[in-house]
Amino acid sequence: MTARAELAAIADSGAAAFAALRPPLTAEGRAAAVLMLFGKLDDLPADRSAEASVVSRDLDVLLVERASTLRAHPGQIAFPGGRIDPGDASATDAALREAQEETGLDPTGVEVLGALGEVPLERSGHLVTPVLAWWQKPSPVRVVDEAESAAVFRLPVAELLDPANRGVTVIRREGHVWRGPAFLIRTEGGERTLWGFTAMLLDALFDRLGWTEPWDRTRELPLVI
């Protein structure tokens, strides 16, 4: 089965895909959407042998680095996305609009596979709908608005799945400890840690797809907040 077909099968499950990521919000969440866009996005395959990975070396996922001046999640690596505006017909429309505004992609080349159900983001009070998609006809991407994004990344999935790039981040605040999955990524700006909500979505998706390789869940990765 191709990666696209596997992703489409997950999309068919709809809200069940991220059921485990739904702790209750303490207040009504503000509606938002993110675009989880996969495909062959460039001509740079993963720096990993084909035999070592469960996915093709040329399978990528589109991510952005949020501007450091943003109030919510500054500087973090994330999926393109944002709040659902009154003019958006659906979460899917919002995800595509935000992705176009942030990366300049042509939405007509994106095949939407399906929305995966709302996931609460407790810290910022959002109720986020992940929209799973396949880039049928890739178009150039770039930073469109520096007030929103600092960089655009097309990351090989095989490298994200590499156990050498897996770990957890740990946040200790006021007697509470939060642990979550994380990924080491390498970009033109150097090595970074992908963590938080985006890492949780990727981790859960990889588990549902059966792509996850055994990794050290006690390994702590560096975190800069």
N, C-alpha and C positions, 0 to 999 in steps of 0.2 A: 504494500500500500504506500502511495506517495505521501510526503509530508502534508501536502494540501488536503488530501483525502482524510488523513488522520485528524487534522485541525477541523475540517468540516464535520467530522463525526462528533467531536467535542462540542462544536457550536450547536449541533442538533440537540444536545442535552440541555441547552439553555441555562436556566437558573441553577440547575444541579451541579454545574461545573465547579463553582466556588462555594458550595454550601458550607464547607468547614470554616470559611473565612468571614462568617457573619455574626460576630458578637453584637449584642443590642446596643444601639446608640442611646445616650442619656438624654438626648434632645432630638427634635426633628431634623433630619439631615437635608442639606442643600443638594439638589440634584446636579450631578456632574457625569462626564463620560470620558473614557480614554480609548485610544485606538491601539490595539495589539496587532501590528502589521508585520506579517512574515512574508518571505519570498526570496528570490535571488536578486538582491538589491545592488550588487556591484560585482566586479570581476576579481575580488580579493577573497579567496577561500580561507577557511580556518587554518591556522597554523597547527594542524594536528593531522595525523595519518588517517586515511579513510577506514582502516581496520580498527582503529581505537574508538571510533564514535558510532553511536547508533543512528545518527542522522547524516545527511549529506554535508560535505565540507562547505558547500556554497549556499546553505540555508542561513539566512540572516533575519534579524529582527530590528525594527526601527525604534530608536530611542533619542531623547534629547537631554541636554544638560540645562536645567532651569537656571535662569539668571540669578546671580548672588544678591540682587537687590529686591527680589520678590519677598513678600511678607510670609507666604506659605511655602515651606520646603525649599528654601533658597539653596542653589548650588547642587541639588540632588539630581541624579540620573533618573529619568522618568519616561513613561509613554507620553506621546503627544496627547493633549486633552485639556479639559477645563469645564467650567460650569455650563449647564444647559440653559441657553437663553430663551426668552419667550418666543422668539422668531424661529427657533429650531422645531422641526416637525417631530423629531424623535431623538433618542439618545444617539442613534447611529448618525443622524445628520449633524448633531453637535460634535461628535468625535471626528468626523470627516472635516467639518469646518475648522475646528481647532487645529487639526493636523496640517491643513492647508495654510492656515495663518502662521503656524510655528515653523513649518519646514518647507513650504512652497510646493509640496507634492501636488500632482494633478489627480484629483479624486476620481476622475473618470477611468483611471487605470486600476482602481482598487476594487477588488471583488469582496464585498462584505459577506462573511460566512454566517454571522449571527451575533446577537447580543447575549451575554452570559449571565445576566441577572445582577441586581444591585448588591454592592459590597460596601458596608459602612467603613468610613475612615474617621475614627473616633477623634483624633487629635484636632483635625480641622473642621469636623462636623459636616463632612460631605457624605453623600450617598452616591457611590460611583458605579456606573454601568460600564464594564469592559466590553468593547466591541472587537470581536475577533475577525481578522481580515487577511486576504491573500493579495499580494501585489502582482496582479496579472500583467500589467504593462508599466514597469517602473519608470519614474520620471526623476529628473535631478532634484536633490534636496539640499537645503542650506539653511543657515540662520536668517530668518526674515526680519524679526524684530528683536534687537539686542536687549530690549527691556523685558522680554519674555524668555528668551533662550540664549545661552552662551555657546552652544555647540549642538550639532546633530550627529548621531552615531548610527552606523549600520553595522551591527555586531554579529559575528558568526555564532550561531546557536551551539555548534560543536564545542566552541571554546567556553561557553557558559556552562555546558554540561560536564566539562572536564573536572574530575574530582580535585585536581590541583588548584582549581579556581573557585572551589566551593568552601563555605564556612558560615559562621554566624556573627552577627553583631550583638553586643550587649550594652544596654543603656541602664544605668543605675541612677534613680532620682527619688529623693525623699523616702527612702526605705523600700522602694519598688524596683523590681528588676524586669526589664523587657528583653527577650531574646527573639531574634528573627533570622531567617535565612539571608544569605548575602552572597555576592559573586565578585570576584576580582576581575576587572576589565582593563584592557590596555588600549589607549587611544593616543592620538598625536600629542596630547597634553600629559601623557605619562600614565602610570597605574592608578586606578581609582577603585573605590568600593561601591558597588551597586547594592543598595539596601532598602529597608523600609517597605512601603506599600507595593512598589514596583517589583521588588525582589520576592515578596510574598505571592504576588500574582504569577510570576514566572515559575516559582517553585511549585505552586499548586498545579499549574498547567502542565509542567513537565511530568509531575507525578501522575496526573490523569491520563496523559498520553503514553505512559510507560517508558519515557525517555530517560528518566533519572538514573544515573549511575551511582553506585555506593560511594558516599563521601563522609568525611570526618565531621560529625555534628558537634564535636567538642572544640573544634578549631575556631578561635576568635580572630576576626579580621579587623584591621584598623578602621576606625570611624572618626570622621571629623564632622561635627554638627555646626 
